[in-house]
């Protein structure tokens, strides 16, 4: 009688762990998928973009080509900020 109880408890323990394992796997997958190339690029400052015209223009063009995904990224914001500051003469 004790043997059957132990096997029932182990079966229920495995069933109780499935949502946890599924959640961990799903979280890991979403974490990997969420890492885009843009997120891995080094972030340049506004001052850096002021001093590097070719890179500034390339980043602004890249951001304009894909505004839905890139508009709020730090490099797009900093490149636009540098262009605005240079336009105002700062």
PyMOL Python script that loads the backbone (N, CA, C, O; Angstrom):
from pymol import cmd

cmd.read_pdbstr("""\
ATOM      1  N   UNK A   1       0.815  -1.184   0.000  1.00  0.00           N
ATOM      2  CA  UNK A   1       0.000   0.000   0.000  1.00  0.00           C
ATOM      3  C   UNK A   1       0.867   1.260   0.000  1.00  0.00           C
ATOM      4  O   UNK A   1       0.534   2.229  -0.681  1.00  0.00           O
ATOM      5  N   UNK A   2       1.935   1.265   0.725  1.00  0.00           N
ATOM      6  CA  UNK A   2       2.811   2.427   0.749  1.00  0.00           C
ATOM      7  C   UNK A   2       3.486   2.667  -0.594  1.00  0.00           C
ATOM      8  O   UNK A   2       3.736   3.813  -0.968  1.00  0.00           O
ATOM      9  N   UNK A   3       3.777   1.613  -1.309  1.00  0.00           N
ATOM     10  CA  UNK A   3       4.439   1.722  -2.601  1.00  0.00           C
ATOM     11  C   UNK A   3       3.544   2.463  -3.584  1.00  0.00           C
ATOM     12  O   UNK A   3       4.021   3.334  -4.310  1.00  0.00           O
ATOM     13  N   UNK A   4       2.279   2.142  -3.621  1.00  0.00           N
ATOM     14  CA  UNK A   4       1.380   2.807  -4.560  1.00  0.00           C
ATOM     15  C   UNK A   4       1.233   4.286  -4.229  1.00  0.00           C
ATOM     16  O   UNK A   4       1.099   5.110  -5.134  1.00  0.00           O
ATOM     17  N   UNK A   5       1.254   4.630  -2.964  1.00  0.00           N
ATOM     18  CA  UNK A   5       1.170   6.031  -2.587  1.00  0.00           C
ATOM     19  C   UNK A   5       2.392   6.819  -3.064  1.00  0.00           C
ATOM     20  O   UNK A   5       2.253   7.946  -3.538  1.00  0.00           O
ATOM     21  N   UNK A   6       3.565   6.244  -2.944  1.00  0.00           N
ATOM     22  CA  UNK A   6       4.787   6.922  -3.382  1.00  0.00           C
ATOM     23  C   UNK A   6       4.773   7.154  -4.884  1.00  0.00           C
ATOM     24  O   UNK A   6       5.155   8.226  -5.353  1.00  0.00           O
ATOM     25  N   UNK A   7       4.333   6.153  -5.639  1.00  0.00           N
ATOM     26  CA  UNK A   7       4.316   6.329  -7.088  1.00  0.00           C
ATOM     27  C   UNK A   7       3.289   7.365  -7.498  1.00  0.00           C
ATOM     28  O   UNK A   7       3.508   8.077  -8.478  1.00  0.00           O
ATOM     29  N   UNK A   8       2.175   7.479  -6.788  1.00  0.00           N
ATOM     30  CA  UNK A   8       1.176   8.490  -7.101  1.00  0.00           C
ATOM     31  C   UNK A   8       1.709   9.884  -6.786  1.00  0.00           C
ATOM     32  O   UNK A   8       1.468  10.825  -7.542  1.00  0.00           O
ATOM     33  N   UNK A   9       2.412  10.019  -5.702  1.00  0.00           N
ATOM     34  CA  UNK A   9       2.953  11.326  -5.349  1.00  0.00           C
ATOM     35  C   UNK A   9       3.996  11.777  -6.361  1.00  0.00           C
ATOM     36  O   UNK A   9       4.038  12.953  -6.723  1.00  0.00           O
ATOM     37  N   UNK A  10       4.829  10.868  -6.815  1.00  0.00           N
ATOM     38  CA  UNK A  10       5.840  11.245  -7.794  1.00  0.00           C
ATOM     39  C   UNK A  10       5.198  11.659  -9.109  1.00  0.00           C
ATOM     40  O   UNK A  10       5.656  12.613  -9.737  1.00  0.00           O
ATOM     41  N   UNK A  11       4.168  10.978  -9.532  1.00  0.00           N
ATOM     42  CA  UNK A  11       3.481  11.341 -10.770  1.00  0.00           C
ATOM     43  C   UNK A  11       2.879  12.741 -10.644  1.00  0.00           C
ATOM     44  O   UNK A  11       2.954  13.532 -11.584  1.00  0.00           O
ATOM     45  N   UNK A  12       2.289  13.050  -9.506  1.00  0.00           N
ATOM     46  CA  UNK A  12       1.697  14.378  -9.342  1.00  0.00           C
ATOM     47  C   UNK A  12       2.786  15.447  -9.227  1.00  0.00           C
ATOM     48  O   UNK A  12       2.576  16.589  -9.634  1.00  0.00           O
ATOM     49  N   UNK A  13       3.936  15.087  -8.682  1.00  0.00           N
ATOM     50  CA  UNK A  13       5.038  16.041  -8.600  1.00  0.00           C
ATOM     51  C   UNK A  13       5.535  16.407  -9.989  1.00  0.00           C
ATOM     52  O   UNK A  13       5.802  17.578 -10.260  1.00  0.00           O
ATOM     53  N   UNK A  14       5.664  15.415 -10.880  1.00  0.00           N
ATOM     54  CA  UNK A  14       6.083  15.689 -12.251  1.00  0.00           C
ATOM     55  C   UNK A  14       5.067  16.576 -12.959  1.00  0.00           C
ATOM     56  O   UNK A  14       5.445  17.496 -13.684  1.00  0.00           O
ATOM     57  N   UNK A  15       3.802  16.311 -12.757  1.00  0.00           N
ATOM     58  CA  UNK A  15       2.753  17.113 -13.396  1.00  0.00           C
ATOM     59  C   UNK A  15       2.794  18.550 -12.884  1.00  0.00           C
ATOM     60  O   UNK A  15       2.551  19.483 -13.649  1.00  0.00           O
ATOM     61  N   UNK A  16       3.099  18.740 -11.604  1.00  0.00           N
ATOM     62  CA  UNK A  16       3.152  20.082 -11.030  1.00  0.00           C
ATOM     63  C   UNK A  16       4.358  20.876 -11.537  1.00  0.00           C
ATOM     64  O   UNK A  16       4.324  22.107 -11.545  1.00  0.00           O
ATOM     65  N   UNK A  17       5.408  20.197 -11.954  1.00  0.00           N
ATOM     66  CA  UNK A  17       6.594  20.883 -12.447  1.00  0.00           C
ATOM     67  C   UNK A  17       6.481  21.288 -13.910  1.00  0.00           C
ATOM     68  O   UNK A  17       7.236  22.150 -14.362  1.00  0.00           O
ATOM     69  N   UNK A  18       5.576  20.703 -14.650  1.00  0.00           N
ATOM     70  CA  UNK A  18       5.464  21.004 -16.077  1.00  0.00           C
ATOM     71  C   UNK A  18       5.219  22.485 -16.361  1.00  0.00           C
ATOM     72  O   UNK A  18       5.889  23.035 -17.234  1.00  0.00           O
ATOM     73  N   UNK A  19       4.300  23.157 -15.677  1.00  0.00           N
ATOM     74  CA  UNK A  19       4.114  24.592 -15.960  1.00  0.00           C
ATOM     75  C   UNK A  19       5.367  25.413 -15.667  1.00  0.00           C
ATOM     76  O   UNK A  19       5.655  26.387 -16.362  1.00  0.00           O
ATOM     77  N   UNK A  20       6.100  25.021 -14.646  1.00  0.00           N
ATOM     78  CA  UNK A  20       7.318  25.755 -14.302  1.00  0.00           C
ATOM     79  C   UNK A  20       8.372  25.562 -15.387  1.00  0.00           C
ATOM     80  O   UNK A  20       9.006  26.524 -15.822  1.00  0.00           O
ATOM     81  N   UNK A  21       8.557  24.326 -15.820  1.00  0.00           N
ATOM     82  CA  UNK A  21       9.531  24.038 -16.875  1.00  0.00           C
ATOM     83  C   UNK A  21       9.123  24.729 -18.163  1.00  0.00           C
ATOM     84  O   UNK A  21       9.961  25.313 -18.849  1.00  0.00           O
ATOM     85  N   UNK A  22       7.838  24.666 -18.496  1.00  0.00           N
ATOM     86  CA  UNK A  22       7.345  25.337 -19.700  1.00  0.00           C
ATOM     87  C   UNK A  22       7.581  26.848 -19.615  1.00  0.00           C
ATOM     88  O   UNK A  22       8.001  27.470 -20.592  1.00  0.00           O
ATOM     89  N   UNK A  23       7.316  27.425 -18.467  1.00  0.00           N
ATOM     90  CA  UNK A  23       7.530  28.859 -18.285  1.00  0.00           C
ATOM     91  C   UNK A  23       8.989  29.252 -18.434  1.00  0.00           C
ATOM     92  O   UNK A  23       9.302  30.277 -19.039  1.00  0.00           O
ATOM     93  N   UNK A  24       9.872  28.449 -17.890  1.00  0.00           N
ATOM     94  CA  UNK A  24      11.305  28.733 -18.015  1.00  0.00           C
ATOM     95  C   UNK A  24      11.769  28.624 -19.460  1.00  0.00           C
ATOM     96  O   UNK A  24      12.539  29.460 -19.932  1.00  0.00           O
ATOM     97  N   UNK A  25      11.307  27.601 -20.160  1.00  0.00           N
ATOM     98  CA  UNK A  25      11.684  27.447 -21.566  1.00  0.00           C
ATOM     99  C   UNK A  25      11.136  28.597 -22.406  1.00  0.00           C
ATOM    100  O   UNK A  25      11.840  29.130 -23.264  1.00  0.00           O
ATOM    101  N   UNK A  26       9.904  28.975 -22.169  1.00  0.00           N
ATOM    102  CA  UNK A  26       9.299  30.080 -22.906  1.00  0.00           C
ATOM    103  C   UNK A  26      10.027  31.389 -22.632  1.00  0.00           C
ATOM    104  O   UNK A  26      10.267  32.169 -23.553  1.00  0.00           O
ATOM    105  N   UNK A  27      10.376  31.633 -21.386  1.00  0.00           N
ATOM    106  CA  UNK A  27      11.109  32.850 -21.034  1.00  0.00           C
ATOM    107  C   UNK A  27      12.471  32.894 -21.715  1.00  0.00           C
ATOM    108  O   UNK A  27      12.885  33.938 -22.219  1.00  0.00           O
ATOM    109  N   UNK A  28      13.157  31.777 -21.729  1.00  0.00           N
ATOM    110  CA  UNK A  28      14.461  31.719 -22.395  1.00  0.00           C
ATOM    111  C   UNK A  28      14.342  31.960 -23.882  1.00  0.00           C
ATOM    112  O   UNK A  28      15.156  32.677 -24.465  1.00  0.00           O
ATOM    113  N   UNK A  29      13.340  31.371 -24.502  1.00  0.00           N
ATOM    114  CA  UNK A  29      13.130  31.556 -25.938  1.00  0.00           C
ATOM    115  C   UNK A  29      12.819  33.014 -26.254  1.00  0.00           C
ATOM    116  O   UNK A  29      13.392  33.584 -27.183  1.00  0.00           O
ATOM    117  N   UNK A  30      11.926  33.610 -25.495  1.00  0.00           N
ATOM    118  CA  UNK A  30      11.574  35.014 -25.742  1.00  0.00           C
ATOM    119  C   UNK A  30      12.756  35.940 -25.476  1.00  0.00           C
ATOM    120  O   UNK A  30      12.901  36.966 -26.142  1.00  0.00           O
ATOM    121  N   UNK A  31      13.589  35.595 -24.524  1.00  0.00           N
ATOM    122  CA  UNK A  31      14.776  36.401 -24.256  1.00  0.00           C
ATOM    123  C   UNK A  31      15.749  36.382 -25.412  1.00  0.00           C
ATOM    124  O   UNK A  31      16.342  37.408 -25.744  1.00  0.00           O
ATOM    125  N   UNK A  32      15.921  35.226 -26.030  1.00  0.00           N
ATOM    126  CA  UNK A  32      16.830  35.109 -27.165  1.00  0.00           C
ATOM    127  C   UNK A  32      16.243  35.800 -28.394  1.00  0.00           C
ATOM    128  O   UNK A  32      16.960  36.495 -29.115  1.00  0.00           O
ATOM    129  N   UNK A  33      14.964  35.617 -28.633  1.00  0.00           N
ATOM    130  CA  UNK A  33      14.316  36.229 -29.784  1.00  0.00           C
ATOM    131  C   UNK A  33      14.303  37.743 -29.647  1.00  0.00           C
ATOM    132  O   UNK A  33      14.399  38.454 -30.647  1.00  0.00           O
ATOM    133  N   UNK A  34      14.185  38.244 -28.429  1.00  0.00           N
ATOM    134  CA  UNK A  34      14.135  39.682 -28.203  1.00  0.00           C
ATOM    135  C   UNK A  34      15.450  40.394 -28.445  1.00  0.00           C
ATOM    136  O   UNK A  34      15.465  41.621 -28.544  1.00  0.00           O
ATOM    137  N   UNK A  35      16.536  39.682 -28.542  1.00  0.00           N
ATOM    138  CA  UNK A  35      17.838  40.290 -28.777  1.00  0.00           C
ATOM    139  C   UNK A  35      18.025  40.502 -30.274  1.00  0.00           C
ATOM    140  O   UNK A  35      18.379  39.575 -31.001  1.00  0.00           O
ATOM    141  N   UNK A  36      17.788  41.707 -30.718  1.00  0.00           N
ATOM    142  CA  UNK A  36      17.992  42.020 -32.127  1.00  0.00           C
ATOM    143  C   UNK A  36      19.419  42.506 -32.328  1.00  0.00           C
ATOM    144  O   UNK A  36      20.120  42.809 -31.363  1.00  0.00           O
ATOM    145  N   UNK A  37      19.836  42.578 -33.557  1.00  0.00           N
ATOM    146  CA  UNK A  37      21.177  43.057 -33.870  1.00  0.00           C
ATOM    147  C   UNK A  37      21.350  44.489 -33.371  1.00  0.00           C
ATOM    148  O   UNK A  37      22.414  44.855 -32.872  1.00  0.00           O
ATOM    149  N   UNK A  38      20.299  45.295 -33.509  1.00  0.00           N
ATOM    150  CA  UNK A  38      20.384  46.684 -33.075  1.00  0.00           C
ATOM    151  C   UNK A  38      20.593  46.782 -31.565  1.00  0.00           C
ATOM    152  O   UNK A  38      21.278  47.685 -31.086  1.00  0.00           O
ATOM    153  N   UNK A  39      20.007  45.859 -30.830  1.00  0.00           N
ATOM    154  CA  UNK A  39      20.173  45.872 -29.385  1.00  0.00           C
ATOM    155  C   UNK A  39      21.602  45.513 -28.988  1.00  0.00           C
ATOM    156  O   UNK A  39      22.059  45.885 -27.908  1.00  0.00           O
ATOM    157  N   UNK A  40      22.305  44.795 -29.855  1.00  0.00           N
ATOM    158  CA  UNK A  40      23.673  44.382 -29.556  1.00  0.00           C
ATOM    159  C   UNK A  40      24.714  45.390 -30.043  1.00  0.00           C
ATOM    160  O   UNK A  40      25.879  45.298 -29.657  1.00  0.00           O
ATOM    161  N   UNK A  41      24.315  46.353 -30.885  1.00  0.00           N
ATOM    162  CA  UNK A  41      25.249  47.371 -31.368  1.00  0.00           C
ATOM    163  C   UNK A  41      25.680  48.259 -30.211  1.00  0.00           C
ATOM    164  O   UNK A  41      24.873  48.545 -29.327  1.00  0.00           O
ATOM    165  N   UNK A  42      26.942  48.704 -30.195  1.00  0.00           N
ATOM    166  CA  UNK A  42      27.356  49.632 -29.146  1.00  0.00           C
ATOM    167  C   UNK A  42      26.623  50.958 -29.305  1.00  0.00           C
ATOM    168  O   UNK A  42      26.408  51.424 -30.424  1.00  0.00           O
ATOM    169  N   UNK A  43      26.246  51.550 -28.205  1.00  0.00           N
ATOM    170  CA  UNK A  43      25.525  52.826 -28.235  1.00  0.00           C
ATOM    171  C   UNK A  43      26.538  53.963 -28.277  1.00  0.00           C
ATOM    172  O   UNK A  43      27.430  54.057 -27.435  1.00  0.00           O
ATOM    173  N   UNK A  44      26.377  54.820 -29.276  1.00  0.00           N
ATOM    174  CA  UNK A  44      27.253  55.984 -29.426  1.00  0.00           C
ATOM    175  C   UNK A  44      26.545  57.213 -28.850  1.00  0.00           C
ATOM    176  O   UNK A  44      25.316  57.289 -28.845  1.00  0.00           O
ATOM    177  N   UNK A  45      27.323  58.153 -28.376  1.00  0.00           N
ATOM    178  CA  UNK A  45      26.763  59.358 -27.775  1.00  0.00           C
ATOM    179  C   UNK A  45      26.457  60.409 -28.835  1.00  0.00           C
ATOM    180  O   UNK A  45      26.866  60.286 -29.990  1.00  0.00           O
ATOM    181  N   UNK A  46      25.735  61.439 -28.425  1.00  0.00           N
ATOM    182  CA  UNK A  46      25.439  62.552 -29.321  1.00  0.00           C
ATOM    183  C   UNK A  46      26.746  63.211 -29.770  1.00  0.00           C
ATOM    184  O   UNK A  46      26.904  63.548 -30.943  1.00  0.00           O
ATOM    185  N   UNK A  47      27.662  63.391 -28.851  1.00  0.00           N
ATOM    186  CA  UNK A  47      28.952  64.016 -29.197  1.00  0.00           C
ATOM    187  C   UNK A  47      29.710  63.173 -30.217  1.00  0.00           C
ATOM    188  O   UNK A  47      30.342  63.714 -31.124  1.00  0.00           O
ATOM    189  N   UNK A  48      29.648  61.848 -30.072  1.00  0.00           N
ATOM    190  CA  UNK A  48      30.328  60.971 -31.025  1.00  0.00           C
ATOM    191  C   UNK A  48      29.716  61.141 -32.404  1.00  0.00           C
ATOM    192  O   UNK A  48      30.441  61.238 -33.395  1.00  0.00           O
ATOM    193  N   UNK A  49      28.398  61.177 -32.483  1.00  0.00           N
ATOM    194  CA  UNK A  49      27.741  61.355 -33.777  1.00  0.00           C
ATOM    195  C   UNK A  49      28.014  62.735 -34.367  1.00  0.00           C
ATOM    196  O   UNK A  49      28.033  62.883 -35.589  1.00  0.00           O
ATOM    197  N   UNK A  50      28.222  63.734 -33.537  1.00  0.00           N
ATOM    198  CA  UNK A  50      28.585  65.062 -34.053  1.00  0.00           C
ATOM    199  C   UNK A  50      29.938  65.015 -34.758  1.00  0.00           C
ATOM    200  O   UNK A  50      30.150  65.709 -35.752  1.00  0.00           O
ATOM    201  N   UNK A  51      30.843  64.201 -34.245  1.00  0.00           N
ATOM    202  CA  UNK A  51      32.199  64.135 -34.788  1.00  0.00           C
ATOM    203  C   UNK A  51      32.344  63.148 -35.937  1.00  0.00           C
ATOM    204  O   UNK A  51      33.358  63.174 -36.635  1.00  0.00           O
ATOM    205  N   UNK A  52      31.367  62.284 -36.153  1.00  0.00           N
ATOM    206  CA  UNK A  52      31.450  61.248 -37.197  1.00  0.00           C
ATOM    207  C   UNK A  52      30.268  61.396 -38.156  1.00  0.00           C
ATOM    208  O   UNK A  52      29.229  60.757 -37.987  1.00  0.00           O
ATOM    209  N   UNK A  53      30.444  62.235 -39.147  1.00  0.00           N
ATOM    210  CA  UNK A  53      29.352  62.569 -40.061  1.00  0.00           C
ATOM    211  C   UNK A  53      28.859  61.357 -40.854  1.00  0.00           C
ATOM    212  O   UNK A  53      27.650  61.161 -40.979  1.00  0.00           O
ATOM    213  N   UNK A  54      29.758  60.552 -41.386  1.00  0.00           N
ATOM    214  CA  UNK A  54      29.345  59.405 -42.204  1.00  0.00           C
ATOM    215  C   UNK A  54      28.508  58.431 -41.384  1.00  0.00           C
ATOM    216  O   UNK A  54      27.482  57.945 -41.859  1.00  0.00           O
ATOM    217  N   UNK A  55      28.929  58.146 -40.174  1.00  0.00           N
ATOM    218  CA  UNK A  55      28.189  57.230 -39.314  1.00  0.00           C
ATOM    219  C   UNK A  55      26.847  57.835 -38.902  1.00  0.00           C
ATOM    220  O   UNK A  55      25.842  57.129 -38.827  1.00  0.00           O
ATOM    221  N   UNK A  56      26.833  59.140 -38.634  1.00  0.00           N
ATOM    222  CA  UNK A  56      25.599  59.828 -38.271  1.00  0.00           C
ATOM    223  C   UNK A  56      24.585  59.730 -39.404  1.00  0.00           C
ATOM    224  O   UNK A  56      23.423  59.393 -39.174  1.00  0.00           O
ATOM    225  N   UNK A  57      25.022  60.024 -40.626  1.00  0.00           N
ATOM    226  CA  UNK A  57      24.120  59.986 -41.773  1.00  0.00           C
ATOM    227  C   UNK A  57      23.642  58.559 -42.046  1.00  0.00           C
ATOM    228  O   UNK A  57      22.479  58.349 -42.390  1.00  0.00           O
ATOM    229  N   UNK A  58      24.533  57.581 -41.895  1.00  0.00           N
ATOM    230  CA  UNK A  58      24.151  56.186 -42.111  1.00  0.00           C
ATOM    231  C   UNK A  58      23.121  55.736 -41.076  1.00  0.00           C
ATOM    232  O   UNK A  58      22.170  55.030 -41.411  1.00  0.00           O
ATOM    233  N   UNK A  59      23.307  56.139 -39.834  1.00  0.00           N
ATOM    234  CA  UNK A  59      22.367  55.747 -38.781  1.00  0.00           C
ATOM    235  C   UNK A  59      21.015  56.422 -38.980  1.00  0.00           C
ATOM    236  O   UNK A  59      19.974  55.791 -38.795  1.00  0.00           O
ATOM    237  N   UNK A  60      21.022  57.680 -39.350  1.00  0.00           N
ATOM    238  CA  UNK A  60      19.752  58.377 -39.601  1.00  0.00           C
ATOM    239  C   UNK A  60      19.011  57.716 -40.763  1.00  0.00           C
ATOM    240  O   UNK A  60      17.795  57.537 -40.703  1.00  0.00           O
ATOM    241  N   UNK A  61      19.732  57.358 -41.804  1.00  0.00           N
ATOM    242  CA  UNK A  61      19.101  56.682 -42.945  1.00  0.00           C
ATOM    243  C   UNK A  61      18.537  55.325 -42.533  1.00  0.00           C
ATOM    244  O   UNK A  61      17.431  54.958 -42.931  1.00  0.00           O
ATOM    245  N   UNK A  62      19.297  54.588 -41.741  1.00  0.00           N
ATOM    246  CA  UNK A  62      18.849  53.282 -41.263  1.00  0.00           C
ATOM    247  C   UNK A  62      17.582  53.417 -40.413  1.00  0.00           C
ATOM    248  O   UNK A  62      16.660  52.608 -40.522  1.00  0.00           O
ATOM    249  N   UNK A  63      17.551  54.440 -39.575  1.00  0.00           N
ATOM    250  CA  UNK A  63      16.386  54.672 -38.717  1.00  0.00           C
ATOM    251  C   UNK A  63      15.170  55.101 -39.530  1.00  0.00           C
ATOM    252  O   UNK A  63      14.044  54.723 -39.206  1.00  0.00           O
ATOM    253  N   UNK A  64      15.387  55.881 -40.573  1.00  0.00           N
ATOM    254  CA  UNK A  64      14.283  56.317 -41.428  1.00  0.00           C
ATOM    255  C   UNK A  64      13.730  55.155 -42.253  1.00  0.00           C
ATOM    256  O   UNK A  64      12.541  55.141 -42.570  1.00  0.00           O
ATOM    257  N   UNK A  65      14.559  54.197 -42.598  1.00  0.00           N
ATOM    258  CA  UNK A  65      14.113  53.046 -43.381  1.00  0.00           C
ATOM    259  C   UNK A  65      13.274  52.066 -42.565  1.00  0.00           C
ATOM    260  O   UNK A  65      12.493  51.306 -43.136  1.00  0.00           O
ATOM    261  N   UNK A  66      13.421  52.070 -41.247  1.00  0.00           N
ATOM    262  CA  UNK A  66      12.682  51.137 -40.393  1.00  0.00           C
ATOM    263  C   UNK A  66      12.256  51.845 -39.103  1.00  0.00           C
ATOM    264  O   UNK A  66      12.701  51.465 -38.021  1.00  0.00           O
ATOM    265  N   UNK A  67      11.408  52.862 -39.203  1.00  0.00           N
ATOM    266  CA  UNK A  67      11.065  53.634 -38.004  1.00  0.00           C
ATOM    267  C   UNK A  67      10.247  52.848 -36.987  1.00  0.00           C
ATOM    268  O   UNK A  67      10.330  53.120 -35.790  1.00  0.00           O
ATOM    269  N   UNK A  68       9.468  51.890 -37.438  1.00  0.00           N
ATOM    270  CA  UNK A  68       8.654  51.122 -36.499  1.00  0.00           C
ATOM    271  C   UNK A  68       9.476  50.333 -35.500  1.00  0.00           C
ATOM    272  O   UNK A  68       9.072  50.171 -34.348  1.00  0.00           O
ATOM    273  N   UNK A  69      10.609  49.848 -35.926  1.00  0.00           N
ATOM    274  CA  UNK A  69      11.446  49.041 -35.042  1.00  0.00           C
ATOM    275  C   UNK A  69      12.589  49.832 -34.431  1.00  0.00           C
ATOM    276  O   UNK A  69      12.989  49.554 -33.300  1.00  0.00           O
ATOM    277  N   UNK A  70      13.124  50.808 -35.149  1.00  0.00           N
ATOM    278  CA  UNK A  70      14.366  51.445 -34.703  1.00  0.00           C
ATOM    279  C   UNK A  70      14.203  52.854 -34.142  1.00  0.00           C
ATOM    280  O   UNK A  70      15.138  53.381 -33.540  1.00  0.00           O
ATOM    281  N   UNK A  71      13.054  53.467 -34.322  1.00  0.00           N
ATOM    282  CA  UNK A  71      12.901  54.881 -33.983  1.00  0.00           C
ATOM    283  C   UNK A  71      13.311  55.227 -32.547  1.00  0.00           C
ATOM    284  O   UNK A  71      13.928  56.266 -32.316  1.00  0.00           O
ATOM    285  N   UNK A  72      12.977  54.379 -31.599  1.00  0.00           N
ATOM    286  CA  UNK A  72      13.267  54.678 -30.210  1.00  0.00           C
ATOM    287  C   UNK A  72      14.576  54.117 -29.691  1.00  0.00           C
ATOM    288  O   UNK A  72      14.860  54.232 -28.499  1.00  0.00           O
ATOM    289  N   UNK A  73      15.383  53.510 -30.560  1.00  0.00           N
ATOM    290  CA  UNK A  73      16.642  52.936 -30.080  1.00  0.00           C
ATOM    291  C   UNK A  73      17.623  54.054 -29.732  1.00  0.00           C
ATOM    292  O   UNK A  73      17.556  55.139 -30.310  1.00  0.00           O
ATOM    293  N   UNK A  74      18.521  53.800 -28.803  1.00  0.00           N
ATOM    294  CA  UNK A  74      19.444  54.854 -28.364  1.00  0.00           C
ATOM    295  C   UNK A  74      20.273  55.450 -29.502  1.00  0.00           C
ATOM    296  O   UNK A  74      20.483  56.662 -29.537  1.00  0.00           O
ATOM    297  N   UNK A  75      20.746  54.622 -30.429  1.00  0.00           N
ATOM    298  CA  UNK A  75      21.563  55.164 -31.511  1.00  0.00           C
ATOM    299  C   UNK A  75      20.761  56.068 -32.436  1.00  0.00           C
ATOM    300  O   UNK A  75      21.284  57.077 -32.911  1.00  0.00           O
ATOM    301  N   UNK A  76      19.505  55.730 -32.703  1.00  0.00           N
ATOM    302  CA  UNK A  76      18.674  56.602 -33.544  1.00  0.00           C
ATOM    303  C   UNK A  76      18.405  57.926 -32.846  1.00  0.00           C
ATOM    304  O   UNK A  76      18.483  58.989 -33.462  1.00  0.00           O
ATOM    305  N   UNK A  77      18.092  57.857 -31.577  1.00  0.00           N
ATOM    306  CA  UNK A  77      17.833  59.080 -30.813  1.00  0.00           C
ATOM    307  C   UNK A  77      19.081  59.951 -30.765  1.00  0.00           C
ATOM    308  O   UNK A  77      18.992  61.165 -30.949  1.00  0.00           O
ATOM    309  N   UNK A  78      20.233  59.356 -30.521  1.00  0.00           N
ATOM    310  CA  UNK A  78      21.472  60.128 -30.419  1.00  0.00           C
ATOM    311  C   UNK A  78      21.911  60.689 -31.771  1.00  0.00           C
ATOM    312  O   UNK A  78      22.412  61.812 -31.836  1.00  0.00           O
ATOM    313  N   UNK A  79      21.732  59.930 -32.840  1.00  0.00           N
ATOM    314  CA  UNK A  79      22.103  60.428 -34.171  1.00  0.00           C
ATOM    315  C   UNK A  79      21.209  61.608 -34.562  1.00  0.00           C
ATOM    316  O   UNK A  79      21.693  62.610 -35.087  1.00  0.00           O
ATOM    317  N   UNK A  80      19.914  61.485 -34.305  1.00  0.00           N
ATOM    318  CA  UNK A  80      19.006  62.603 -34.596  1.00  0.00           C
ATOM    319  C   UNK A  80      19.318  63.798 -33.711  1.00  0.00           C
ATOM    320  O   UNK A  80      19.267  64.940 -34.167  1.00  0.00           O
ATOM    321  N   UNK A  81      19.637  63.545 -32.460  1.00  0.00           N
ATOM    322  CA  UNK A  81      20.004  64.639 -31.547  1.00  0.00           C
ATOM    323  C   UNK A  81      21.248  65.368 -32.012  1.00  0.00           C
ATOM    324  O   UNK A  81      21.330  66.593 -31.927  1.00  0.00           O
ATOM    325  N   UNK A  82      22.216  64.611 -32.504  1.00  0.00           N
ATOM    326  CA  UNK A  82      23.446  65.225 -33.013  1.00  0.00           C
ATOM    327  C   UNK A  82      23.155  66.057 -34.257  1.00  0.00           C
ATOM    328  O   UNK A  82      23.683  67.160 -34.405  1.00  0.00           O
ATOM    329  N   UNK A  83      22.317  65.534 -35.151  1.00  0.00           N
ATOM    330  CA  UNK A  83      21.972  66.279 -36.360  1.00  0.00           C
ATOM    331  C   UNK A  83      21.221  67.562 -36.005  1.00  0.00           C
ATOM    332  O   UNK A  83      21.479  68.614 -36.590  1.00  0.00           O
ATOM    333  N   UNK A  84      20.302  67.479 -35.057  1.00  0.00           N
ATOM    334  CA  UNK A  84      19.559  68.670 -34.618  1.00  0.00           C
ATOM    335  C   UNK A  84      20.490  69.704 -33.991  1.00  0.00           C
ATOM    336  O   UNK A  84      20.374  70.899 -34.266  1.00  0.00           O
ATOM    337  N   UNK A  85      21.407  69.244 -33.151  1.00  0.00           N
ATOM    338  CA  UNK A  85      22.334  70.166 -32.494  1.00  0.00           C
ATOM    339  C   UNK A  85      23.233  70.847 -33.507  1.00  0.00           C
ATOM    340  O   UNK A  85      23.492  72.046 -33.397  1.00  0.00           O
ATOM    341  N   UNK A  86      23.714  70.100 -34.494  1.00  0.00           N
ATOM    342  CA  UNK A  86      24.554  70.700 -35.545  1.00  0.00           C
ATOM    343  C   UNK A  86      23.766  71.681 -36.392  1.00  0.00           C
ATOM    344  O   UNK A  86      24.297  72.712 -36.803  1.00  0.00           O
ATOM    345  N   UNK A  87      22.507  71.371 -36.656  1.00  0.00           N
ATOM    346  CA  UNK A  87      21.652  72.270 -37.431  1.00  0.00           C
ATOM    347  C   UNK A  87      21.442  73.587 -36.700  1.00  0.00           C
ATOM    348  O   UNK A  87      21.417  74.651 -37.318  1.00  0.00           O
ATOM    349  N   UNK A  88      21.290  73.512 -35.375  1.00  0.00           N
ATOM    350  CA  UNK A  88      21.110  74.723 -34.552  1.00  0.00           C
ATOM    351  C   UNK A  88      22.434  75.435 -34.278  1.00  0.00           C
ATOM    352  O   UNK A  88      22.446  76.522 -33.700  1.00  0.00           O
ATOM    353  N   UNK A  89      23.538  74.834 -34.687  1.00  0.00           N
ATOM    354  CA  UNK A  89      24.849  75.453 -34.496  1.00  0.00           C
ATOM    355  C   UNK A  89      25.437  75.210 -33.117  1.00  0.00           C
ATOM    356  O   UNK A  89      26.253  76.003 -32.649  1.00  0.00           O
ATOM    357  N   UNK A  90      25.054  74.172 -32.484  1.00  0.00           N
ATOM    358  CA  UNK A  90      25.579  73.879 -31.138  1.00  0.00           C
ATOM    359  C   UNK A  90      26.691  72.865 -31.214  1.00  0.00           C
ATOM    360  O   UNK A  90      27.258  72.491 -30.187  1.00  0.00           O
TER     361      UNK A  90
END
""", "prot")
cmd.dss("prot")
cmd.show_as("cartoon", "prot")
cmd.util.cbc("prot")
cmd.orient("prot")
